[in-house]
């Protein structure tokens, strides 16, 4: 599945109720594809291709790890522990992704 399609699926699973009081930027650095970032603000989610100047947290992985997490086949914490997912910045924000996007 192309990375753009994975992010479209993720965006369609966005839980705006969980994001009502948030103002965050999730940067996704995909090692074998294009980078994207998600801006979560005022209950909205905007997806943009490229790199954000000042992300809240940066998640680094390959496209197969991303697809596994979004489809629910891979547990994000297990991917992190196995070294398949790296995070830079506010690590606790990475755990919010599961609340903001109903994975699987």
C-alpha positions as CSV (number, residue, x, y, z in Angstrom):
1,X,0.0,0.0,0.0
2,X,1.5,3.4,-0.9
3,X,2.4,5.7,2.0
4,X,-0.1,8.4,0.9
5,X,-2.9,5.8,1.0
6,X,-1.8,4.7,4.5
7,X,-2.0,8.3,5.7
8,X,-5.4,8.8,4.0
9,X,-6.7,5.7,5.9
10,X,-5.3,7.1,9.1
11,X,-6.9,10.5,8.6
12,X,-10.3,8.8,7.9
13,X,-10.0,7.1,11.3
14,X,-9.4,10.5,13.1
15,X,-11.2,10.9,16.4
16,X,-12.0,14.6,16.6
17,X,-13.5,14.3,20.1
18,X,-10.1,13.2,21.5
19,X,-8.4,16.1,19.8
20,X,-10.7,19.0,20.9
21,X,-8.2,20.7,23.2
22,X,-4.9,19.7,21.5
23,X,-2.5,21.7,19.4
24,X,0.2,19.2,18.2
25,X,2.3,18.3,15.2
26,X,3.2,14.7,14.5
27,X,6.1,14.4,12.0
28,X,6.4,11.1,10.3
29,X,9.9,10.4,8.7
30,X,9.4,7.4,6.5
31,X,12.7,5.9,5.7
32,X,11.8,4.4,2.4
33,X,9.2,6.9,1.2
34,X,8.0,10.6,1.5
35,X,7.8,12.3,4.9
36,X,4.4,13.6,6.1
37,X,3.2,15.6,9.1
38,X,-0.2,15.8,10.8
39,X,-1.3,19.0,12.4
40,X,-3.9,18.3,15.2
41,X,-5.6,21.6,16.3
42,X,-9.0,22.5,17.6
43,X,-10.4,19.1,16.8
44,X,-9.1,19.1,13.2
45,X,-6.5,17.0,11.5
46,X,-4.5,18.3,8.5
47,X,-2.1,16.0,6.6
48,X,0.7,17.6,4.6
49,X,3.5,16.0,2.7
50,X,7.0,17.2,3.7
51,X,8.7,18.3,6.9
52,X,7.4,20.6,9.6
53,X,9.7,23.3,11.1
54,X,8.9,22.6,14.7
55,X,7.1,19.2,15.3
56,X,5.8,18.2,18.7
57,X,7.2,14.7,18.1
58,X,8.9,13.0,15.2
59,X,8.3,9.3,14.5
60,X,10.8,7.5,12.4
61,X,10.0,4.2,10.7
62,X,9.7,2.4,7.4
63,X,6.5,2.2,5.4
64,X,5.8,-1.4,6.3
65,X,6.0,-0.6,10.0
66,X,3.7,2.4,9.4
67,X,1.2,0.2,7.5
68,X,1.3,-2.4,10.3
69,X,0.5,0.2,13.0
70,X,-2.3,1.8,11.0
71,X,-4.0,-1.5,10.2
72,X,-3.6,-2.7,13.7
73,X,-1.3,-5.7,12.8
74,X,1.6,-4.1,14.6
75,X,1.5,-2.8,18.1
76,X,3.2,0.6,18.2
77,X,4.9,-0.1,21.6
78,X,6.2,-3.4,20.4
79,X,7.6,-1.8,17.2
80,X,9.3,0.8,19.4
81,X,10.8,-1.8,21.7
82,X,12.0,-3.8,18.7
83,X,13.7,-0.7,17.3
84,X,11.4,-0.5,14.2
85,X,9.9,2.8,15.4
86,X,12.0,5.6,16.8
87,X,10.7,8.8,18.3
88,X,12.3,12.2,18.8
89,X,10.8,15.0,20.9
90,X,7.9,14.5,23.3
91,X,7.8,10.7,23.6
92,X,4.5,10.7,25.5
93,X,2.7,12.3,22.6
94,X,3.5,9.2,20.5
95,X,1.2,7.3,22.9
96,X,-1.7,9.6,22.0
97,X,-1.8,8.5,18.4
98,X,-3.9,5.4,19.5
99,X,-6.5,7.7,21.1
100,X,-6.5,10.1,18.2
101,X,-6.8,7.5,15.4
102,X,-8.8,4.3,15.8
103,X,-6.2,1.9,14.5
104,X,-7.1,-1.4,13.0
